[in-house]
Amino acid sequence: MIVAGLAMMVLALAALLMVVLTSTDPDQEPANNNEPVAPTRDGLHLAGQGYRS
């Protein structure tokens, strides 16, 4: 039981370390929020509408 608790603590510490080390890089470009987000047509049709060619 003690070994399981220690293993969980080690995994939690490793996850926290990974989050800290993989935080945003200062040289990354900021996201372009000016472009509207629009779904692209992927060949699927809406539910309730039959296939029309």
Order of alpha helices (4+ residues) and beta strands (2+ residues): alpha
